[in-house]
Amino acid sequence: MDNSFDADAMIERFRERAAGVKKRNLPPVAGDERKHFLEQAQLDFQDFAMIGDSKATFRDGVLQLTIDLRPADPR
């Protein structure tokens, strides 16, 4: 990667992927295949959404994503 890498654009692509998972049509499957498809869709959404919510820094060729997993302040 060079200095032209746009971490914010990458994060936006992950946000779009998370939204795409939510819109994903369920194929005509049943039983265990359906269960597996739904479980995989949930994991895909979770992973894409976490990266989509991250804060990125890119310094000296090192990309660092910070993801705050603490619960929201209940106030």
Helices and strands as residue ranges (DSSP letters): H 7-23, H 31-52, E 55-59, E 62-66
